């Protein structure tokens, strides 16, 4: 992955609009939260292979990171804190936000085909 290039990400978001796509969305402060503060809560959310069609999407700077929103017929999907992206060899838009130590905090991925169900060394 490399640092967000807003125009490239926006172009790919536009390309994937108005068609059935699969979304992977994940947020976490990781198990490491309680390692540093025993009173801290571990929180996270995970959804994989949600099939959606979004009318339009937008990536905006939030000062140091980005927010990505996808407008659905009846709502929104969005991720905040995105810092890095990759368009892989399968044409999937993979975006993630990492903390200062490089740990995953948020991921939003969009694909025209389903993501694998299992750990896949090629994914």
N, CA, C and O atoms as a printed pandas DataFrame, in Angstrom:
     atom_number atom_name residue_name chain_id  residue_number  x_coord  y_coord  z_coord
0              1         N          UNK        A               1    0.843   -1.186    0.000
1              2        CA          UNK        A               1    0.000    0.000    0.000
2              3         C          UNK        A               1    0.880    1.238    0.000
3              4         O          UNK        A               1    2.036    1.218    0.421
4              5         N          UNK        A               2    0.282    2.315   -0.489
5              6        CA          UNK        A               2    1.006    3.580   -0.482
6              7         C          UNK        A               2    0.063    4.671    0.006
7              8         O          UNK        A               2   -1.143    4.457    0.130
8              9         N          UNK        A               3    0.627    5.835    0.278
9             10        CA          UNK        A               3   -0.171    6.955    0.778
10            11         C          UNK        A               3   -1.278    7.303   -0.217
11            12         O          UNK        A               3   -1.095    7.207   -1.430
12            13         N          UNK        A               4   -2.424    7.706    0.319
13            14        CA          UNK        A               4   -3.577    8.070   -0.507
14            15         C          UNK        A               4   -3.175    9.102   -1.556
15            16         O          UNK        A               4   -2.528   10.103   -1.249
16            17         N          UNK        A               5   -3.568    8.839   -2.789
17            18        CA          UNK        A               5   -3.516    9.812   -3.882
18            19         C          UNK        A               5   -4.976   10.065   -4.232
19            20         O          UNK        A               5   -5.606    9.281   -4.941
20            21         N          UNK        A               6   -5.498   11.167   -3.724
21            22        CA          UNK        A               6   -6.929   11.435   -3.742
22            23         C          UNK        A               6   -7.538   11.320   -5.133
23            24         O          UNK        A               6   -8.607   10.727   -5.277
24            25         N          UNK        A               7   -6.906   11.857   -6.141
25            26        CA          UNK        A               7   -7.484   11.830   -7.490
26            27         C          UNK        A               7   -7.564   10.407   -8.041
27            28         O          UNK        A               7   -8.533   10.068   -8.721
28            29         N          UNK        A               8   -6.574    9.577   -7.765
29            30        CA          UNK        A               8   -6.585    8.189   -8.248
30            31         C          UNK        A               8   -7.680    7.392   -7.545
31            32         O          UNK        A               8   -8.412    6.633   -8.181
32            33         N          UNK        A               9   -7.788    7.569   -6.223
33            34        CA          UNK        A               9   -8.824    6.863   -5.466
34            35         C          UNK        A               9  -10.206    7.314   -5.925
35            36         O          UNK        A               9  -11.096    6.482   -6.106
36            37         N          UNK        A              10  -10.400    8.620   -6.116
37            38        CA          UNK        A              10  -11.694    9.127   -6.564
38            39         C          UNK        A              10  -12.070    8.557   -7.927
39            40         O          UNK        A              10  -13.224    8.194   -8.154
40            41         N          UNK        A              11  -11.106    8.478   -8.824
41            42        CA          UNK        A              11  -11.357    7.918  -10.150
42            43         C          UNK        A              11  -11.823    6.467  -10.052
43            44         O          UNK        A              11  -12.747    6.068  -10.761
44            45         N          UNK        A              12  -11.201    5.677   -9.187
45            46        CA          UNK        A              12  -11.589    4.269   -9.024
46            47         C          UNK        A              12  -12.962    4.156   -8.362
47            48         O          UNK        A              12  -13.761    3.299   -8.738
48            49         N          UNK        A              13  -13.239    5.010   -7.383
49            50        CA          UNK        A              13  -14.568    5.033   -6.757
50            51         C          UNK        A              13  -15.625    5.315   -7.820
51            52         O          UNK        A              13  -16.660    4.650   -7.855
52            53         N          UNK        A              14  -15.375    6.289   -8.679
53            54        CA          UNK        A              14  -16.316    6.632   -9.756
54            55         C          UNK        A              14  -16.513    5.450  -10.710
55            56         O          UNK        A              14  -17.633    5.173  -11.141
56            57         N          UNK        A              15  -15.442    4.774  -11.027
57            58        CA          UNK        A              15  -15.486    3.639  -11.957
58            59         C          UNK        A              15  -16.365    2.497  -11.420
59            60         O          UNK        A              15  -17.019    1.799  -12.195
60            61         N          UNK        A              16  -16.377    2.315  -10.107
61            62        CA          UNK        A              16  -17.121    1.206   -9.498
62            63         C          UNK        A              16  -18.569    1.559   -9.145
63            64         O          UNK        A              16  -19.318    0.696   -8.688
64            65         N          UNK        A              17  -18.967    2.806   -9.350
65            66        CA          UNK        A              17  -20.323    3.244   -9.007
66            67         C          UNK        A              17  -21.356    2.641   -9.959
67            68         O          UNK        A              17  -21.040    2.244  -11.081
68            69         N          UNK        A              18  -22.606    2.585   -9.475
69            70        CA          UNK        A              18  -23.765    2.156  -10.272
70            71         C          UNK        A              18  -23.663    0.735  -10.809
71            72         O          UNK        A              18  -24.114    0.443  -11.917
72            73         N          UNK        A              19  -23.076   -0.131  -10.024
73            74        CA          UNK        A              19  -23.017   -1.556  -10.338
74            75         C          UNK        A              19  -22.939   -2.334   -9.037
75            76         O          UNK        A              19  -22.557   -1.780   -8.006
76            77         N          UNK        A              20  -23.297   -3.608   -9.070
77            78        CA          UNK        A              20  -23.156   -4.432   -7.877
78            79         C          UNK        A              20  -21.676   -4.609   -7.564
79            80         O          UNK        A              20  -20.898   -5.040   -8.415
80            81         N          UNK        A              21  -21.301   -4.279   -6.351
81            82        CA          UNK        A              21  -19.937   -4.488   -5.882
82            83         C          UNK        A              21  -19.992   -5.133   -4.501
83            84         O          UNK        A              21  -21.037   -5.157   -3.850
84            85         N          UNK        A              22  -18.863   -5.646   -4.075
85            86        CA          UNK        A              22  -18.728   -6.264   -2.767
86            87         C          UNK        A              22  -17.855   -5.369   -1.902
87            88         O          UNK        A              22  -16.825   -4.859   -2.343
88            89         N          UNK        A              23  -18.288   -5.193   -0.665
89            90        CA          UNK        A              23  -17.592   -4.288    0.249
90            91         C          UNK        A              23  -17.077   -5.072    1.449
91            92         O          UNK        A              23  -17.769   -5.927    2.001
92            93         N          UNK        A              24  -15.863   -4.760    1.830
93            94        CA          UNK        A              24  -15.290   -5.223    3.086
94            95         C          UNK        A              24  -15.034   -3.963    3.909
95            96         O          UNK        A              24  -14.339   -3.055    3.453
96            97         N          UNK        A              25  -15.589   -3.904    5.109
97            98        CA          UNK        A              25  -15.396   -2.765    6.005
98            99         C          UNK        A              25  -15.037   -3.296    7.379
99           100         O          UNK        A              25  -15.706   -4.180    7.916
100          101         N          UNK        A              26  -13.985   -2.752    7.933
101          102        CA          UNK        A              26  -13.475   -3.231    9.215
102          103         C          UNK        A              26  -12.920   -2.059   10.008
103          104         O          UNK        A              26  -12.198   -1.219    9.470
104          105         N          UNK        A              27  -13.256   -2.010   11.273
105          106        CA          UNK        A              27  -12.633   -1.038   12.171
106          107         C          UNK        A              27  -12.186   -1.776   13.419
107          108         O          UNK        A              27  -12.804   -2.759   13.827
108          109         N          UNK        A              28  -11.118   -1.300   14.015
109          110        CA          UNK        A              28  -10.627   -1.934   15.232
110          111         C          UNK        A              28   -9.649   -1.002   15.938
111          112         O          UNK        A              28   -8.927   -0.237   15.300
112          113         N          UNK        A              29   -9.639   -1.080   17.242
113          114        CA          UNK        A              29   -8.516   -0.498   17.961
114          115         C          UNK        A              29   -7.595   -1.614   18.394
115          116         O          UNK        A              29   -6.574   -1.381   19.042
116          117         N          UNK        A              30   -7.966   -2.837   18.028
117          118        CA          UNK        A              30   -7.118   -4.000   18.235
118          119         C          UNK        A              30   -7.007   -4.427   19.677
119          120         O          UNK        A              30   -7.326   -3.676   20.599
120          121         N          UNK        A              31   -6.554   -5.628   19.848
121          122        CA          UNK        A              31   -6.344   -6.162   21.186
122          123         C          UNK        A              31   -5.291   -5.356   21.926
123          124         O          UNK        A              31   -5.216   -5.402   23.154
124          125         N          UNK        A              32   -4.467   -4.609   21.171
125          126        CA          UNK        A              32   -3.402   -3.841   21.802
126          127         C          UNK        A              32   -3.929   -2.697   22.665
127          128         O          UNK        A              32   -3.185   -2.165   23.488
128          129         N          UNK        A              33   -5.197   -2.303   22.499
129          130        CA          UNK        A              33   -5.737   -1.205   23.317
130          131         C          UNK        A              33   -5.649   -1.527   24.793
131          132         O          UNK        A              33   -5.234   -0.685   25.588
132          133         N          UNK        A              34   -6.034   -2.739   25.169
133          134        CA          UNK        A              34   -6.028   -3.096   26.585
134          135         C          UNK        A              34   -4.629   -3.423   27.091
135          136         O          UNK        A              34   -4.416   -3.508   28.300
136          137         N          UNK        A              35   -3.675   -3.607   26.188
137          138        CA          UNK        A              35   -2.297   -3.830   26.634
138          139         C          UNK        A              35   -1.704   -2.568   27.241
139          140         O          UNK        A              35   -0.853   -2.642   28.127
140          141         N          UNK        A              36   -2.149   -1.415   26.768
141          142        CA          UNK        A              36   -1.621   -0.146   27.238
142          143         C          UNK        A              36   -2.474    0.476   28.329
143          144         O          UNK        A              36   -1.988    1.297   29.108
144          145         N          UNK        A              37   -3.738    0.093   28.391
145          146        CA          UNK        A              37   -4.649    0.624   29.402
146          147         C          UNK        A              37   -5.659   -0.471   29.723
147          148         O          UNK        A              37   -6.561   -0.743   28.932
148          149         N          UNK        A              38   -5.505   -1.090   30.875
149          150        CA          UNK        A              38   -6.356   -2.234   31.209
150          151         C          UNK        A              38   -7.831   -1.870   31.317
151          152         O          UNK        A              38   -8.685   -2.756   31.319
152          153         N          UNK        A              39   -8.144   -0.574   31.408
153          154        CA          UNK        A              39   -9.540   -0.142   31.459
154          155         C          UNK        A              39  -10.107    0.173   30.075
155          156         O          UNK        A              39  -11.299    0.450   29.937
156          157         N          UNK        A              40   -9.262    0.129   29.065
157          158        CA          UNK        A              40   -9.708    0.434   27.704
158          159         C          UNK        A              40  -10.571   -0.708   27.175
159          160         O          UNK        A              40  -10.366   -1.872   27.516
160          161         N          UNK        A              41  -11.530   -0.352   26.342
161          162        CA          UNK        A              41  -12.371   -1.344   25.679
162          163         C          UNK        A              41  -11.801   -1.663   24.317
163          164         O          UNK        A              41  -11.351   -0.775   23.593
164          165         N          UNK        A              42  -11.822   -2.929   23.974
165          166        CA          UNK        A              42  -11.507   -3.312   22.604
166          167         C          UNK        A              42  -12.790   -3.155   21.807
167          168         O          UNK        A              42  -13.832   -3.694   22.181
168          169         N          UNK        A              43  -12.712   -2.418   20.714
169          170        CA          UNK        A              43  -13.886   -2.212   19.866
170          171         C          UNK        A              43  -13.531   -2.539   18.425
171          172         O          UNK        A              43  -12.373   -2.449   18.017
172          173         N          UNK        A              44  -14.535   -2.916   17.673
173          174        CA          UNK        A              44  -14.307   -3.191   16.266
174          175         C          UNK        A              44  -15.617   -3.505   15.580
175          176         O          UNK        A              44  -16.622   -3.802   16.227
176          177         N          UNK        A              45  -15.593   -3.437   14.268
177          178        CA          UNK        A              45  -16.721   -3.822   13.436
178          179         C          UNK        A              45  -16.144   -4.498   12.204
179          180         O          UNK        A              45  -15.054   -4.161   11.743
180          181         N          UNK        A              46  -16.898   -5.460   11.680
181          182        CA          UNK        A              46  -16.392   -6.237   10.553
182          183         C          UNK        A              46  -17.566   -6.660    9.688
183          184         O          UNK        A              46  -18.538   -7.227   10.187
184          185         N          UNK        A              47  -17.479   -6.387    8.402
185          186        CA          UNK        A              47  -18.457   -6.880    7.434
186          187         C          UNK        A              47  -17.684   -7.231    6.170
187          188         O          UNK        A              47  -16.839   -6.462    5.712
188          189         N          UNK        A              48  -17.979   -8.389    5.618
189          190        CA          UNK        A              48  -17.255   -8.851    4.422
190          191         C          UNK        A              48  -18.263   -9.349    3.399
191          192         O          UNK        A              48  -19.215  -10.056    3.729
192          193         N          UNK        A              49  -18.033   -8.967    2.164
193          194        CA          UNK        A              49  -18.858   -9.387    1.039
194          195         C          UNK        A              49  -20.295   -8.899    1.124
195          196         O          UNK        A              49  -21.218   -9.592    0.696
196          197         N          UNK        A              50  -20.483   -7.708    1.675
197          198        CA          UNK        A              50  -21.791   -7.059    1.588
198          199         C          UNK        A              50  -21.943   -6.584    0.147
199          200         O          UNK        A              50  -21.134   -5.798   -0.344
200          201         N          UNK        A              51  -22.977   -7.063   -0.520
201          202        CA          UNK        A              51  -23.186   -6.659   -1.914
202          203         C          UNK        A              51  -24.021   -5.387   -1.921
203          204         O          UNK        A              51  -25.138   -5.364   -1.406
204          205         N          UNK        A              52  -23.476   -4.341   -2.502
205          206        CA          UNK        A              52  -24.146   -3.045   -2.547
206          207         C          UNK        A              52  -24.013   -2.459   -3.950
207          208         O          UNK        A              52  -23.161   -2.862   -4.741
208          209         N          UNK        A              53  -24.870   -1.512   -4.222
209          210        CA          UNK        A              53  -24.737   -0.663   -5.399
210          211         C          UNK        A              53  -24.769    0.766   -4.881
211          212         O          UNK        A              53  -25.746    1.173   -4.254
212          213         N          UNK        A              54  -23.728    1.521   -5.130
213          214        CA          UNK        A              54  -23.723    2.912   -4.688
214          215         C          UNK        A              54  -23.837    3.832   -5.894
215          216         O          UNK        A              54  -23.256    3.592   -6.952
216          217         N          UNK        A              55  -24.621    4.910   -5.688
217          218        CA          UNK        A              55  -24.831    5.864   -6.776
218          219         C          UNK        A              55  -23.595    6.713   -7.036
219          220         O          UNK        A              55  -23.237    6.981   -8.183
220          221         N          UNK        A              56  -22.959    7.124   -5.967
221          222        CA          UNK        A              56  -21.726    7.891   -6.096
222          223         C          UNK        A              56  -20.938    7.752   -4.805
223          224         O          UNK        A              56  -21.474    7.374   -3.763
224          225         N          UNK        A              57  -19.672    8.061   -4.900
225          226        CA          UNK        A              57  -18.794    8.000   -3.736
226          227         C          UNK        A              57  -17.873    9.193   -3.748
227          228         O          UNK        A              57  -17.700    9.859   -4.769
228          229         N          UNK        A              58  -17.285    9.454   -2.599
229          230        CA          UNK        A              58  -16.436   10.633   -2.469
230          231         C          UNK        A              58  -15.332   10.352   -1.462
231          232         O          UNK        A              58  -15.572    9.714   -0.437
232          233         N          UNK        A              59  -14.138   10.818   -1.743
233          234        CA          UNK        A              59  -13.045   10.804   -0.790
234          235         C          UNK        A              59  -12.692   12.250   -0.477
235          236         O          UNK        A              59  -12.450   13.046   -1.384
236          237         N          UNK        A              60  -12.664   12.591    0.813
237          238        CA          UNK        A              60  -12.345   13.956    1.226
238          239         C          UNK        A              60  -11.274   13.926    2.303
239          240         O          UNK        A              60  -11.219   13.015    3.128
240          241         N          UNK        A              61  -10.439   14.929    2.275
241          242        CA          UNK        A              61   -9.392   15.051    3.279
242          243         C          UNK        A              61   -9.993   15.522    4.595
243          244         O          UNK        A              61  -10.856   16.400    4.625
244          245         N          UNK        A              62   -9.525   14.926    5.674
245          246        CA          UNK        A              62   -9.944   15.361    7.009
246          247         C          UNK        A              62   -8.751   15.914    7.777
247          248         O          UNK        A              62   -8.798   16.042    9.001
248          249         N          UNK        A              63   -7.685   16.241    7.059
249          250        CA          UNK        A              63   -6.493   16.792    7.684
250          251         C          UNK        A              63   -5.621   15.692    8.257
251          252         O          UNK        A              63   -5.718   15.383    9.445
252          253         N          UNK        A              64   -4.782   15.103    7.442
253          254        CA          UNK        A              64   -3.905   14.027    7.884
254          255         C          UNK        A              64   -4.411   12.649    7.496
255          256         O          UNK        A              64   -3.628   11.702    7.413
256          257         N          UNK        A              65   -5.694   12.525    7.259
257          258        CA          UNK        A              65   -6.275   11.277    6.775
258          259         C          UNK        A              65   -7.473   11.634    5.896
259          260         O          UNK        A              65   -7.706   12.805    5.596
260          261         N          UNK        A              66   -8.225   10.620    5.490
261          262        CA          UNK        A              66   -9.330   10.831    4.562
262          263         C          UNK        A              66  -10.588   10.111    5.040
263          264         O          UNK        A              66  -10.522    9.126    5.775
264          265         N          UNK        A              67  -11.726   10.626    4.603
265          266        CA          UNK        A              67  -13.021    9.967    4.792
266          267         C          UNK        A              67  -13.489    9.540    3.414
267          268         O          UNK        A              67  -13.426   10.317    2.462
268          269         N          UNK        A              68  -13.961    8.296    3.307
269          270        CA          UNK        A              68  -14.511    7.770    2.061
270          271         C          UNK        A              68  -15.960    7.415    2.319
271          272         O          UNK        A              68  -16.256    6.644    3.231
272          273         N          UNK        A              69  -16.870    7.970    1.526
273          274        CA          UNK        A              69  -18.291    7.688    1.663
274          275         C          UNK        A              69  -18.868    7.168    0.367
275          276         O          UNK        A              69  -18.526    7.638   -0.718
276          277         N          UNK        A              70  -19.752    6.185    0.495
277          278        CA          UNK        A              70  -20.449    5.610   -0.652
278          279         C          UNK        A              70  -21.936    5.801   -0.429
279          280         O          UNK        A              70  -22.472    5.301    0.560
280          281         N          UNK        A              71  -22.624    6.513   -1.324
281          282        CA          UNK        A              71  -24.049    6.809   -1.187
282          283         C          UNK        A              71  -24.873    5.666   -1.757
283          284         O          UNK        A              71  -24.855    5.407   -2.961
284          285         N          UNK        A              72  -25.596    4.985   -0.870
285          286        CA          UNK        A              72  -26.472    3.885   -1.263
286          287         C          UNK        A              72  -27.878    4.420   -1.484
287          288         O          UNK        A              72  -28.160    5.581   -1.189
288          289         N          UNK        A              73  -28.744    3.586   -1.996
289          290        CA          UNK        A              73  -30.132    3.971   -2.206
290          291         C          UNK        A              73  -30.792    4.413   -0.897
291          292         O          UNK        A              73  -31.535    5.394   -0.877
292          293         N          UNK        A              74  -30.525    3.699    0.181
293          294        CA          UNK        A              74  -31.171    4.001    1.468
294          295         C          UNK        A              74  -30.188    4.383    2.569
295          296         O          UNK        A              74  -30.495    4.195    3.746
296          297         N          UNK        A              75  -29.045    4.900    2.230
297          298        CA          UNK        A              75  -28.109    5.289    3.281
298          299         C          UNK        A              75  -26.696    5.459    2.755
299          300         O          UNK        A              75  -26.471    5.756    1.581
300          301         N          UNK        A              76  -25.758    5.261    3.658
301          302        CA          UNK        A              76  -24.342    5.474    3.361
302          303         C          UNK        A              76  -23.502    4.347    3.941
303          304         O          UNK        A              76  -23.877    3.716    4.929
304          305         N          UNK        A              77  -22.373    4.111    3.315
305          306        CA          UNK        A              77  -21.273    3.351    3.898
306          307         C          UNK        A              77  -20.111    4.329    3.930
307          308         O          UNK        A              77  -19.811    4.970    2.922
308          309         N          UNK        A              78  -19.453    4.451    5.079
309          310        CA          UNK        A              78  -18.282    5.323    5.072
310          311         C          UNK        A              78  -17.222    4.828    6.036
311          312         O          UNK        A              78  -17.506    4.120    7.003
312          313         N          UNK        A              79  -16.002    5.218    5.744
313          314        CA          UNK        A              79  -14.852    4.919    6.599
314          315         C          UNK        A              79  -14.080    6.209    6.791
315          316         O          UNK        A              79  -13.856    6.963    5.843
316          317         N          UNK        A              80  -13.682    6.450    8.004
317          318        CA          UNK        A              80  -12.903    7.651    8.319
318          319         C          UNK        A              80  -11.559    7.229    8.883
319          320         O          UNK        A              80  -11.457    6.225    9.588
320          321         N          UNK        A              81  -10.529    8.002    8.568
321          322        CA          UNK        A              81   -9.190    7.706    9.055
322          323         C          UNK        A              81   -8.344    6.937    8.053
323          324         O          UNK        A              81   -7.306    6.378    8.407
324          325         N          UNK        A              82   -8.791    6.910    6.793
325          326        CA          UNK        A              82   -8.073    6.185    5.749
326          327         C          UNK        A              82   -6.794    6.954    5.399
327          328         O          UNK        A              82   -6.815    8.172    5.228
328          329         N          UNK        A              83   -5.684    6.219    5.297
329          330        CA          UNK        A              83   -4.389    6.843    5.010
330          331         C          UNK        A              83   -3.668    6.245    3.812
331          332         O          UNK        A              83   -2.812    6.897    3.214
332          333         N          UNK        A              84   -4.007    5.005    3.455
333          334        CA          UNK        A              84   -3.257    4.283    2.437
334          335         C          UNK        A              84   -4.210    3.575    1.473
335          336         O          UNK        A              84   -5.370    3.326    1.801
336          337         N          UNK        A              85   -3.704    3.255    0.277
337          338        CA          UNK        A              85   -4.540    2.555   -0.703
338          339         C          UNK        A              85   -3.688    1.712   -1.631
339          340         O          UNK        A              85   -2.467    1.848   -1.714
340          341         N          UNK        A              86   -4.397    0.830   -2.326
341          342        CA          UNK        A              86   -3.798    0.013   -3.371
342          343         C          UNK        A              86   -4.922   -0.401   -4.322
343          344         O          UNK        A              86   -6.034   -0.696   -3.883
344          345         N          UNK        A              87   -4.634   -0.422   -5.601
345          346        CA          UNK        A              87   -5.512   -1.069   -6.571
346          347         C          UNK        A              87   -4.757   -2.318   -6.978
347          348         O          UNK        A              87   -3.733   -2.248   -7.658
348          349         N          UNK        A              88   -5.279   -3.477   -6.549
349          350        CA          UNK        A              88   -4.520   -4.712   -6.747
350          351         C          UNK        A              88   -4.690   -5.270   -8.158
351          352         O          UNK        A              88   -5.388   -4.687   -8.988
352          353         N          UNK        A              89   -4.045   -6.404   -8.418
353          354        CA          UNK        A              89   -4.065   -6.985   -9.761
354          355         C          UNK        A              89   -5.437   -7.525  -10.156
355          356         O          UNK        A              89   -5.642   -7.893  -11.313
356          357         N          UNK        A              90   -6.384   -7.580   -9.208
357          358        CA          UNK        A              90   -7.758   -7.979   -9.511
358          359         C          UNK        A              90   -8.658   -6.766   -9.718
359          360         O          UNK        A              90   -9.865   -6.912   -9.910
360          361         N          UNK        A              91   -8.070   -5.563   -9.681
361          362        CA          UNK        A              91   -8.829   -4.335   -9.885
362          363         C          UNK        A              91   -9.600   -3.878   -8.670
363          364         O          UNK        A              91  -10.459   -3.004   -8.779
364          365         N          UNK        A              92   -9.310   -4.455   -7.501
365          366        CA          UNK        A              92  -10.011   -4.084   -6.270
366          367         C          UNK        A              92   -9.387   -2.841   -5.655
367          368         O          UNK        A              92   -8.167   -2.676   -5.663
368          369         N          UNK        A              93  -10.222   -1.983   -5.131
369          370        CA          UNK        A              93   -9.760   -0.791   -4.433
370          371         C          UNK        A              93   -9.647   -1.139   -2.960
371          372         O          UNK        A              93  -10.656   -1.371   -2.294
372          373         N          UNK        A              94   -8.440   -1.176   -2.457
373          374        CA          UNK        A              94   -8.152   -1.528   -1.068
374          375         C          UNK        A              94   -7.661   -0.279   -0.359
375          376         O          UNK        A              94   -6.668    0.322   -0.770
376          377         N          UNK        A              95   -8.350    0.113    0.700
377          378        CA          UNK        A              95   -7.967    1.314    1.454
378          379         C          UNK        A              95   -7.874    0.947    2.930
379          380         O          UNK        A              95   -8.626    0.105    3.422
380          381         N          UNK        A              96   -6.953    1.583    3.622
381          382        CA          UNK        A              96   -6.773    1.293    5.042
382          383         C          UNK        A              96   -6.267    2.530    5.758
383          384         O          UNK        A              96   -5.678    3.424    5.151
384          385         N          UNK        A              97   -6.504    2.562    7.043
385          386        CA          UNK        A              97   -5.959    3.597    7.903
386          387         C          UNK        A              97   -5.140    2.924    8.988
387          388         O          UNK        A              97   -5.591    1.970    9.623
388          389         N          UNK        A              98   -3.946    3.423    9.193
389          390        CA          UNK        A              98   -3.030    2.846   10.173
390          391         C          UNK        A              98   -2.647    3.898   11.204
391          392         O          UNK        A              98   -2.615    5.091   10.903
392          393         N          UNK        A              99   -2.359    3.454   12.412
393          394        CA          UNK        A              99   -1.907    4.394   13.432
394          395         C          UNK        A              99   -0.406    4.653   13.260
395          396         O          UNK        A              99    0.211    4.154   12.319
396          397         N          UNK        A             100    0.164    5.422   14.161
397          398        CA          UNK        A             100    1.580    5.810   14.038
398          399         C          UNK        A             100    2.527    4.614   14.066
399          400         O          UNK        A             100    3.632    4.674   13.527
400          401         N          UNK        A             101    2.083    3.525   14.702
401          402        CA          UNK        A             101    2.914    2.322   14.773
402          403         C          UNK        A             101    2.653    1.376   13.610
403          404         O          UNK        A             101    3.238    0.295   13.553
404          405         N          UNK        A             102    1.774    1.771   12.673
405          406        CA          UNK        A             102    1.490    0.951   11.512
406          407         C          UNK        A             102    0.413   -0.096   11.719
407          408         O          UNK        A             102    0.220   -0.959   10.863
408          409         N          UNK        A             103   -0.294   -0.036   12.846
409          410        CA          UNK        A             103   -1.351   -1.006   13.123
410          411         C          UNK        A             103   -2.643   -0.589   12.419
411          412         O          UNK        A             103   -2.956    0.597   12.318
412          413         N          UNK        A             104   -3.380   -1.582   11.939
413          414        CA          UNK        A             104   -4.629   -1.325   11.237
414          415         C          UNK        A             104   -5.666   -0.738   12.185
415          416         O          UNK        A             104   -5.872   -1.243   13.288
416          417         N          UNK        A             105   -6.317    0.336   11.740
417          418        CA          UNK        A             105   -7.402    0.951   12.496
418          419         C          UNK        A             105   -8.723    0.877   11.730
419          420         O          UNK        A             105   -9.787    0.729   12.330
420          421         N          UNK        A             106   -8.648    0.981   10.400
421          422        CA          UNK        A             106   -9.858    0.923    9.565
422          423         C          UNK        A             106   -9.462    0.395    8.186
423          424         O          UNK        A             106   -8.370    0.670    7.689
424          425         N          UNK        A             107  -10.372   -0.366    7.583
425          426        CA          UNK        A             107  -10.176   -0.838    6.209
426          427         C          UNK        A             107  -11.503   -0.733    5.476
427          428         O          UNK        A             107  -12.555   -1.065    6.024
428          429         N          UNK        A             108  -11.447   -0.271    4.238
429          430        CA          UNK        A             108  -12.595   -0.259    3.337
430          431         C          UNK        A             108  -12.083   -0.752    1.994
431          432         O          UNK        A             108  -11.170   -0.172    1.407
432          433         N          UNK        A             109  -12.690   -1.836    1.521
433          434        CA          UNK        A             109  -12.268   -2.436    0.271
434          435         C          UNK        A             109  -13.493   -2.629   -0.614
435          436         O          UNK        A             109  -14.564   -2.996   -0.131
436          437         N          UNK        A             110  -13.331   -2.380   -1.914
437          438        CA          UNK        A             110  -14.431   -2.483   -2.865
438          439         C          UNK        A             110  -13.964   -3.348   -4.032
439          440         O          UNK        A             110  -12.881   -3.146   -4.582
440          441         N          UNK        A             111  -14.811   -4.324   -4.400
441          442        CA          UNK        A             111  -14.447   -5.269   -5.446
442          443         C          UNK        A             111  -15.653   -5.608   -6.311
443          444         O          UNK        A             111  -16.787   -5.614   -5.832
444          445         N          UNK        A             112  -15.406   -5.890   -7.577
445          446        CA          UNK        A             112  -16.470   -6.348   -8.468
446          447         C          UNK        A             112  -16.780   -7.833   -8.263
447          448         O          UNK        A             112  -17.815   -8.319   -8.717
448          449         N          UNK        A             113  -15.896   -8.544   -7.588
449          450        CA          UNK        A             113  -16.098   -9.968   -7.292
450          451         C          UNK        A             113  -15.975  -10.164   -5.786
451          452         O          UNK        A             113  -15.324   -9.369   -5.108
452          453         N          UNK        A             114  -16.599  -11.224   -5.256
453          454        CA          UNK        A             114  -16.528  -11.442   -3.802
454          455         C          UNK        A             114  -15.096  -11.646   -3.319
455          456         O          UNK        A             114  -14.250  -12.188   -4.030
456          457         N          UNK        A             115  -14.853  -11.200   -2.103
457          458        CA          UNK        A             115  -13.585  -11.479   -1.437
458          459         C          UNK        A             115  -13.616  -12.928   -0.960
459          460         O          UNK        A             115  -14.694  -13.479   -0.735
460          461         N          UNK        A             116  -12.468  -13.543   -0.807
461          462        CA          UNK        A             116  -12.448  -14.932   -0.360
462          463         C          UNK        A             116  -12.977  -15.020    1.074
463          464         O          UNK        A             116  -12.933  -14.053    1.833
464          465         N          UNK        A             117  -13.470  -16.196    1.416
465          466        CA          UNK        A             117  -14.000  -16.430    2.756
466          467         C          UNK        A             117  -12.897  -16.760    3.746
467          468         O          UNK        A             117  -13.046  -16.539    4.948
468          469         N          UNK        A             118  -11.815  -17.276    3.253
469          470        CA          UNK        A             118  -10.756  -17.795    4.098
470          471         C          UNK        A             118   -9.485  -16.976    3.865
471          472         O          UNK        A             118   -9.391  -16.189    2.923
472          473         N          UNK        A             119   -8.533  -17.182    4.734
473          474        CA          UNK        A             119   -7.247  -16.517    4.549
474          475         C          UNK        A             119   -6.660  -17.000    3.214
475          476         O          UNK        A             119   -6.547  -18.201    2.968
476          477         N          UNK        A             120   -6.304  -16.076    2.394
477          478        CA          UNK        A             120   -5.785  -16.384    1.060
478          479         C          UNK        A             120   -4.479  -15.620    0.892
479          480         O          UNK        A             120   -4.457  -14.390    0.933
480          481         N          UNK        A             121   -3.398  -16.359    0.703
481          482        CA          UNK        A             121   -2.087  -15.722    0.592
482          483         C          UNK        A             121   -2.012  -14.802   -0.615
483          484         O          UNK        A             121   -1.144  -13.932   -0.680
484          485         N          UNK        A             122   -2.919  -14.988   -1.577
485          486        CA          UNK        A             122   -2.909  -14.149   -2.777
486          487         C          UNK        A             122   -3.865  -12.977   -2.660
487          488         O          UNK        A             122   -4.043  -12.228   -3.620
488          489         N          UNK        A             123   -4.478  -12.809   -1.510
489          490        CA          UNK        A             123   -5.469  -11.744   -1.368
490          491         C          UNK        A             123   -4.979  -10.664   -0.453
491          492         O          UNK        A             123   -5.688   -9.686   -0.218
